[in-house]
Amino acid sequence: MSSWNLLGKCYEKIPLLGSADLWGDYPYRIRVDPRSAIGALPAARLRALVGEARQYSFDFLAWKRAFVLKKQWLVHAKRTCPRGHGALVKEVLGASQRRSFYCTQCQVLYADD
């Protein structure tokens, strides 16, 4: 069993946002489309996702305590890409139907073959 296979045999088919109802900007920060399947991510992107999710959790708590959380968002609840690629796509994803914002030019969609 792979060290990344923490979710069992069917983890490859779970959408990125549907797996843990992730939200925030870290898929944008590591340039991964939130519709990507976990099993389709290369090992380096998966490690980056885990690392960024961990760091974002600590940052989130610090920003929340300092009352500056909304100022830190790069794409969440925004309309345009901060990298200058035009409009962001807003889509409801995941098991709990959270809003997700992503740029189709910045973020790579990793799909199952």
N, C-alpha and C positions, 0 to 999 in steps of 0.2 A: 504494500500500500504506500503510495506517495505521501510525502510529508505535507503536501498541499491538499490531499484528499480528506479534508476534515469533515465533509458533509455526507460522506457515504458514496455509494456506487453511482447515484444519479446526479451528482453535482454538476456534471458537464452541461446539462440541459437547463439549469436554473439561470434565469436572467440575472444580471448583475444587481439591479435594484430590487428584484423580487426575492433575492436570497436573504437579505437582511434588512430590507426596506431602507436602504441607505439614502441619505439626502445630503444636501450641502454641495460644496464645490469640489470635493476631491476627485471625482471622476474627470472633471474639467481640468484640474491641476495636473493630472497625470496623462491627460489627452486620450482618455478612453470613453467611448460612447456608452451611456448608461444602459442601452438596449443590448449590449454585448453579453454573450453567455460566458459564465465563469470558466467552463471547460475549454472555451475557444481562446482564452487569453494565453499568450506566451508566458513562460515562467517569470521572465523579467518584469512584465507588466503586472502579473499577479503579486509579485513581491512588492512592487511599487505601490499597488493598490492597498495592500495590507499596511505597509509603512505609512502611507499618506493618511489612511483611515485612523491609524493610531495617533499620529501627530495632530490630525484635525480634531480628534476627540479632546486632547489636552488644550488645543487652541480654542476650541468651542467653549469649553468651560471657563477659560480665562477671559475670553471676550464677553461671555454672558455675565460673569461677575463684574466686569468693568462697564457693562451696559453699552458695548460697542459692537455687538454681534452683527447687526444688519449692515454696518459700515464695512465689514470685512468680506461680505459676500461678493464673489466675482461674477457669477452668473445667476444664482438663485434669485428669482423674482425680478430679473433684469430683462430688457428687450433686445439689447444689442450685444454682440460679442466684444469683450474688452480688447481683443487682439485685432479688431478692425475688420472682421469678416462678414459684417452685416447682421441680419436678424437671427436671434436664437429661436430654436424650436421649443415649444412648451408642450409637454405630453404627460399624461397621468400614467404612471408605471408602478409595478410592485403589487404585492398582496394587499397592502393597506391603501392602495390607490393614491400615493403621494405625487405631487407635482414634481416634474423633472424638467430642467432647462439644459439644453445642450446646443453646441455649434456643429453642424454637419461637416464643416471644413477643418476645424481644429481637432475634433475628436474622432478617433478611428473606431469603426464598428467591427468588432471581431465576431464573426458568425461561424456556426458549426458547418462543417463541409457536408 
